[in-house]
């Protein structure tokens, strides 16, 4: 089979609905020749339902990135479907309601800790869990949202993303000698389920649409997904520790 991802084996986390970036990555990867395995947190049957909508129905393995038993057994469970991995997509983030929507000064540590473990530490945890399956030339790609400034209502998730971006650089340092590339894609705001769960997220959606030099479609995950796929392919062999913006150019222009 020909295509950008011909022969590639990918583990993709974060498929919750067919509007998610992860779903678009899975669809495009299959269209480009990849074999895909999905993970599901909690509601496995829900992910399996969306898996049936893909060009080829992929297997689904259960994964709670905060569960040490799930992480320890992940490689063996993935091996039931593929004999190794060429790429991993980390599309995982969560913060209790107190950590978002203007609650920065009042969110308790217990809730902040959940946000940081799930949205930041899990990047390292997933990388370590998948490392036995990854060979030289493989790639890990995560999703961030520009953490260079403080956004309205994003609060502790912004802090978590700043940590994710630092974690990306450290993973690149430690996994580089093993030939594993680690990069992030910084997408613009999208009306995904994750975004809808953030109170007041719409506050800066229209600013993005009006200011991004290339324009920005709030309901189109494909530009970000294509960027993820490019980084998972062989076309960035010397790129690691990087943050690639797929945001219509918004990050590059002033008010």
NUVO-324024 format. One record per residue (C-alpha): x, y, z; residue number from 1; residue in one letter. Coordinates in steps of 0.02 Angstrom, whole numbers. Layout:
# NUVO-324024
     px     py     pz   n res
      X      Y      Z NUM   a
...
//
This chain:
# NUVO-324024
     px     py     pz   n res
      0      0      0   1   x
     67    172    -46   2   x
     46    330     57   3   x
    136    440    180   4   x
    110    315    322   5   x
    124    153    224   6   x
    174     12    340   7   x
    169    121    496   8   x
     93     58    658   9   x
     15    193    766  10   x
    -59    200    940  11   x
   -183    342    952  12   x
   -257    404   1115  13   x
   -396    530   1140  14   x
   -532    476   1019  15   x
   -689    530   1110  16   x
   -798    588    964  17   x
   -774    602    776  18   x
   -744    789    803  19   x
   -583    761    899  20   x
   -411    792    826  21   x
   -364    613    872  22   x
   -507    544    765  23   x
   -448    646    616  24   x
   -271    583    642  25   x
   -333    403    646  26   x
   -436    426    488  27   x
   -299    512    391  28   x
   -169    387    451  29   x
   -272    242    386  30   x
   -303    331    222  31   x
   -114    350    206  32   x
    -80    166    238  33   x
    -55    151    426  34   x
   -115     17    544  35   x
   -200     99    693  36   x
   -235     45    872  37   x
   -345    158    979  38   x
   -351    178   1168  39   x
   -506    211   1271  40   x
   -526    283   1445  41   x
   -675    216   1540  42   x
   -811    204   1409  43   x
   -729     78   1292  44   x
   -892     44   1201  45   x
   -907    229   1155  46   x
   -735    230   1072  47   x
   -775     65    986  48   x
   -930    148    912  49   x
   -826    286    834  50   x
   -693    161    782  51   x
   -825     80    669  52   x
   -838    244    573  53   x
   -655    239    521  54   x
   -605    170    350  55   x
   -544     11    438  56   x
   -611    -30    611  57   x
   -459    -31    727  58   x
   -440   -127    890  59   x
   -468    -30   1051  60   x
   -368    -57   1210  61   x
   -418     15   1378  62   x
   -300    144   1451  63   x
   -311    257   1602  64   x
   -147    352   1598  65   x
   -157    379   1786  66   x
   -172    192   1818  67   x
     -2    111   1845  68   x
    -69    -63   1806  69   x
   -139     -4   1640  70   x
     28     76   1595  71   x
    130    -75   1648  72   x
     27   -193   1541  73   x
      3    -76   1392  74   x
    147   -142   1285  75   x
     89   -323   1304  76   x
    -91   -277   1265  77   x
    -41   -178   1110  78   x
     67   -325   1053  79   x
    -93   -427   1040  80   x
   -134   -322    887  81   x
     34   -261    815  82   x
    213   -320    837  83   x
    280   -146    874  84   x
    245     39    853  85   x
    312    173    738  86   x
    215    315    816  87   x
    110    368    966  88   x
    -13    512    978  89   x
    -40    585   1151  90   x
   -207    676   1147  91   x
   -249    675   1332  92   x
   -294    819   1449  93   x
   -413    843   1593  94   x
   -441    969   1731  95   x
   -579    969   1862  96   x
   -701   1113   1841  97   x
   -622   1209   1985  98   x
   -459   1225   1887  99   x
   -541   1310   1736 100   x
   -660   1451   1697 101   x
   -584   1585   1809 102   x
   -548   1480   1963 103   x
   -359   1498   1955 104   x
   -343   1579   2127 105   x
   -466   1464   2215 106   x
   -434   1291   2140 107   x
   -374   1172   2278 108   x
   -212   1077   2257 109   x
   -305    911   2251 110   x
   -390    967   2090 111   x
   -235   1049   2019 112   x
   -138    889   2050 113   x
   -264    791   1946 114   x
   -247    916   1803 115   x
    -57    909   1806 116   x
    -47    720   1819 117   x
   -173    690   1680 118   x
   -120    829   1562 119   x
     69    840   1590 120   x
    145    690   1681 121   x
     45    571   1571 122   x
    150    622   1421 123   x
    305    550   1503 124   x
    207    402   1573 125   x
    137    355   1403 126   x
    308    373   1321 127   x
    388    257   1448 128   x
    246    131   1433 129   x
    264    127   1243 130   x
    454    132   1236 131   x
    474    -58   1226 132   x
    373    -53   1064 133   x
    465     94    984 134   x
    620     77    877 135   x
    740    199    795 136   x
    650    320    681 137   x
    487    312    778 138   x
    395    465    841 139   x
    286    527    984 140   x
    173    676    954 141   x
     71    770   1084 142   x
    -56    911   1075 143   x
    -35   1078   1162 144   x
   -118   1248   1163 145   x
      3   1396   1159 146   x
     68   1410   1337 147   x
    174   1565   1307 148   x
     40   1678   1380 149   x
   -106   1675   1501 150   x
   -273   1648   1415 151   x
   -446   1693   1482 152   x
   -526   1548   1578 153   x
   -389   1422   1532 154   x
   -309   1441   1703 155   x
   -224   1284   1772 156   x
   -240   1195   1605 157   x
   -127   1331   1536 158   x
     -2   1291   1673 159   x
    -19   1106   1631 160   x
     15   1142   1448 161   x
    169   1244   1494 162   x
    229   1092   1589 163   x
    187    982   1441 164   x
    294   1090   1328 165   x
    440   1076   1449 166   x
    411    889   1466 167   x
    420    877   1276 168   x
    595    949   1277 169   x
    654    832   1415 170   x
    580    680   1328 171   x
    671    734   1170 172   x
    833    740   1270 173   x
    811    568   1348 174   x
    734    475   1201 175   x
    838    554   1063 176   x
    987    436   1088 177   x
    866    292   1058 178   x
    812    368    892 179   x
    639    418    954 180   x
    576    591    904 181   x
    459    687   1020 182   x
    362    840    961 183   x
    205    940   1000 184   x
     74   1018    887 185   x
      0   1181    950 186   x
   -173   1193    873 187   x
   -291   1339    874 188   x
   -457   1327    968 189   x
   -575   1193    905 190   x
   -753   1157    959 191   x
   -712    984   1022 192   x
   -789    900   1174 193   x
   -634    951   1274 194   x
   -657   1134   1228 195   x
   -843   1131   1266 196   x
   -804   1074   1442 197   x
   -708   1235   1479 198   x
   -824   1372   1543 199   x
   -805   1530   1440 200   x
   -690   1452   1310 201   x
   -785   1544   1173 202   x
   -714   1709   1239 203   x
   -563   1701   1125 204   x
   -631   1595    982 205   x
   -687   1743    878 206   x
   -524   1837    906 207   x
   -436   1687    830 208   x
   -551   1683    680 209   x
   -529   1869    646 210   x
   -341   1883    680 211   x
   -261   1723    614 212   x
   -172   1773    451 213   x
   -229   1614    364 214   x
   -399   1616    447 215   x
   -460   1482    565 216   x
   -606   1361    559 217   x
   -668   1318    733 218   x
   -748   1155    676 219   x
   -611   1087    563 220   x
   -485    975    652 221   x
   -401    917    492 222   x
   -263   1051    481 223   x
   -201   1005    655 224   x
   -220    819    618 225   x
   -119    834    457 226   x
     20    919    555 227   x
     20    778    681 228   x
     28    650    542 229   x
    174    738    458 230   x
    272    732    622 231   x
    229    548    643 232   x
    292    512    467 233   x
    472    495    408 234   x
    474    672    338 235   x
    543    754    496 236   x
    691    640    532 237   x
    796    773    620 238   x
    659    865    715 239   x
    630    834    899 240   x
    588    938   1052 241   x
    490   1053    938 242   x
    320   1139    948 243   x
    241   1156    776 244   x
     98   1280    767 245   x
    -56   1232    668 246   x
   -158   1385    715 247   x
   -179   1487    557 248   x
    -28   1592    608 249   x
   -116   1672    758 250   x
     37   1647    871 251   x
    145   1753    755 252   x
     44   1915    752 253   x
      4   2049    880 254   x
   -165   2123    924 255   x
//
